[in-house]
Amino acid sequence: MRQEGSWRPGDAQLGWIIENRVDEAYILSWPGQLETYVPLHDTGGYDRARAPLGSYDFRLDQIKGTASVYLKNQVEIGFTTAALHPHRNLDFTFVDFHLPTRDLVDPAWLVPCEKLAEVCTRTGSGRNHGPRWLFTADRSGLARDRAAKYQVGVRELAAARRWSILPANSAVAGVSPNPVEIGSFFERHFDAAFLEAASGDEVLMAAAPDNVGRHRLACSKESGRWASIAIHGSAATNSTQLIQANIHAATFFPHPRHYILVQHYDRGRAEWYPWSWFMPSTDFAKLASGKGPYLLFTTTLNPQRVNRWLPYRIPTNTAATAFQSVLRRSASRRAA
């Protein structure tokens, strides 16, 4: 056994630990439920997206941490910004991780990305890795360096994020009745299709934990615009060839840029049903049935029958590209 405090993770492990410690700090410091999204690929310049439950007021994080302290109280972090597209909802979070206690040390620094050049020193450019920066700060709380005004307590990070609403005090009750494995099956299928069709501008994030009613969040690096999606699947049919998706009403918050996707996988034939249903959550709110804890989507697999969901039917193999197209449309409207 190694002596206490001598353990040192590799850089990748340390980054993962620090990001999860920051997640913990947010969860513990916000007096309500937060939605947290984690990128499925680490090349987009975002480490997290967060919003109070149901608010759609997303704040994006780029998290930089160190376990080394220079001089006495000096924190130094070198990093590159290969995919940086500055906009007002993206902040850099700089934190110090103390190896002996295996926890974050106060203070943290929350720097708006648009102020990065005022706080950090540009030290060059790495080949294919974008500008190289050096963040330096005194953690004593007495210094008046460039980073001083961005100091914030680790347990106050959530309060410092400028969210536009206060959270509800009551916790969200209930969990999805669908087995976790079935939900993951549909979500991972969507992930693979999305990443296969991605242009390089999109960052796809997964909700963590996956209990907020929105399974994926996509952001545009260039514009900062977003769209979210709830992915629901059916793997069973009844004698009338009806399928059903149950959406928990307690975590359903309609928004024009939040979408619902419903798909079906035929277990008996081991194949995907060729049609899926993709719609804005605002339309779903008008058409779904149910007044209890669930909103119900019910439709038939019989192509000869017509019902209210027919206008939202799309080929299953286009579901990911349909979602990417609404992300691009929202960005182009902003540009116009």
ZIDA-V574270 format. One record per backbone hydrogen bond with DSSP energy under -1.0 kcal/mol. NH is the residue of the N-H (numbers start at 1). CO is the residue of the C=O. If there is no record, write none. Layout:
nh=NH co=CO
nh=NH co=CO
//
This chain:
nh=6 co=3
nh=14 co=10
nh=15 co=11
nh=16 co=12
nh=17 co=13
nh=18 co=14
nh=19 co=15
nh=20 co=16
nh=21 co=17
nh=22 co=18
nh=23 co=19
nh=24 co=20
nh=25 co=21
nh=26 co=22
nh=27 co=23
nh=28 co=24
nh=29 co=25
nh=30 co=26
nh=32 co=30
nh=35 co=51
nh=37 co=49
nh=38 co=206
nh=40 co=204
nh=43 co=41
nh=47 co=61
nh=48 co=61
nh=49 co=37
nh=50 co=59
nh=51 co=35
nh=53 co=33
nh=55 co=52
nh=58 co=56
nh=59 co=50
nh=60 co=89
nh=61 co=48
nh=62 co=91
nh=64 co=93
nh=66 co=95
nh=70 co=74
nh=74 co=70
nh=75 co=137
nh=77 co=135
nh=79 co=133
nh=81 co=131
nh=90 co=87
nh=91 co=60
nh=92 co=111
nh=93 co=62
nh=94 co=109
nh=95 co=64
nh=97 co=66
nh=98 co=103
nh=102 co=98
nh=103 co=98
nh=105 co=96
nh=108 co=152
nh=109 co=94
nh=110 co=150
nh=111 co=92
nh=113 co=90
nh=115 co=112
nh=116 co=113
nh=119 co=115
nh=120 co=116
nh=121 co=134
nh=123 co=132
nh=126 co=130
nh=129 co=126
nh=132 co=124
nh=133 co=79
nh=134 co=121
nh=135 co=77
nh=137 co=75
nh=139 co=73
nh=148 co=145
nh=150 co=147
nh=151 co=148
nh=152 co=108
nh=156 co=153
nh=157 co=154
nh=160 co=156
nh=161 co=158
nh=183 co=179
nh=184 co=180
nh=185 co=181
nh=186 co=182
nh=187 co=183
nh=188 co=184
nh=189 co=185
nh=190 co=186
nh=191 co=187
nh=192 co=188
nh=193 co=189
nh=194 co=190
nh=195 co=191
nh=196 co=192
nh=197 co=193
nh=203 co=219
nh=205 co=217
nh=206 co=38
nh=207 co=215
nh=208 co=36
nh=211 co=209
nh=215 co=229
nh=216 co=229
nh=217 co=205
nh=218 co=227
nh=219 co=203
nh=220 co=225
nh=221 co=201
nh=224 co=220
nh=227 co=218
nh=228 co=257
nh=229 co=216
nh=230 co=259
nh=232 co=261
nh=234 co=263
nh=238 co=242
nh=241 co=238
nh=243 co=299
nh=245 co=297
nh=247 co=295
nh=249 co=293
nh=251 co=248
nh=252 co=249
nh=258 co=255
nh=259 co=228
nh=260 co=279
nh=261 co=230
nh=262 co=277
nh=263 co=232
nh=265 co=234
nh=266 co=271
nh=270 co=266
nh=271 co=266
nh=273 co=264
nh=276 co=314
nh=277 co=262
nh=278 co=312
nh=279 co=260
nh=281 co=258
nh=284 co=280
nh=285 co=281
nh=287 co=283
nh=288 co=284
nh=289 co=296
nh=295 co=247
nh=296 co=289
nh=297 co=245
nh=299 co=243
nh=301 co=241
nh=305 co=302
nh=310 co=307
nh=312 co=309
nh=313 co=310
nh=314 co=276
nh=316 co=274
nh=318 co=315
nh=319 co=316
nh=322 co=318
nh=323 co=319
nh=324 co=320
nh=325 co=321
nh=326 co=322
nh=327 co=323
nh=328 co=324
nh=329 co=325
nh=330 co=326
nh=331 co=327
nh=332 co=328
nh=333 co=329
nh=334 co=330
nh=335 co=331
nh=336 co=332
//
